[in-house]
Amino acid sequence: MNTQNVNVNTATPESPKTWVNNPSITFISRKTSALIRLAKTEGDLMMYRAFERLGIDSRDYNDEICAPQEAAHLVTELADMGGITTPTVYDMVRSVESLAQGMKLSYLWDEEYPESLPELAVFQAASAEKKARTLRSMTTVAPVSADVPEIPGLSQALRNDLACLAKLSTREMDEMEREELLNGTIRNIADRVCNTVTDWTRPRPVVPFSSLSAWNCAGQLAMKLFGETGEAAWSAGRSHLALLLMAGYAMYVADIA
């Protein structure tokens, strides 16, 4: 199995690491990914609150109405994995709660959290058991067959995503739906690549060679199978991954991951 690590920006091979598949590393990456999404949602909620005060209609109305619910789901995701353990993370969670409750569509938050969030100590007391349960749940994903290149050491989840991407070009659907699924699949692959980061201590985070190969394969498939639509989706996906890695490093430096 190829477990080389490479710098995600330079693709320079680095020393093999024995801890690439360590569940604890995977846990940190998943937690970091959730925190990145929560931070983005916090910013979105601030923007939508400002729009409401000024009487401005948001151009992204569908995103606006989903924001409180998305925030609640992210808080639940962090809580369920035992990821709310530090004052910094807790402050972000409470900020999101306050912003969501102050919106016109606050009932979408209340559906998940009808009462105020508990104190930090409550989350901390339950974190060890929930983290252990999360680590135990990291099982192998059932394979999906498709004509995609064999990449040694690639996780089954990423293999499945590449298979879905390859099959997307042959499925019967209207082009608008195909474009939406294409963009969503590439973003999902970017999220999974970010979740495999093995070293957040560098401004250019390190990922396994297998993950980088899968990412490059996704780009090749998108552009080969979907033409200009694929090029646009790939460009957006690259920007999404760059943002995830930049935010993940910043959060690591801030010691909230």
Secondary structure, 3 states (H helix, E strand, C coil): CCCCEEECCCCCEECCCCCCCCHHHHHHHHHHHHHHHHHHHHHHHHHHHHHHHHCCCCCCHHHHHHHHHHHHHHHHHHHHCCCCCCHHHHHHHHHHHHHHHCCCCCHHHHCCCCCCCCCHHHHHHHHHHHHHHHHHCCCCCCCCCCCCCCCCCCCHHHHHHHHHHHHHCCCCCCHHHHHHHHHHHHHHHHHHHHHCCCECCCCCCEEEHHHHHHHHHHHHHHHHHHHHHHHHHHHHHHHHHHHHHHHHHHHHHCCCC
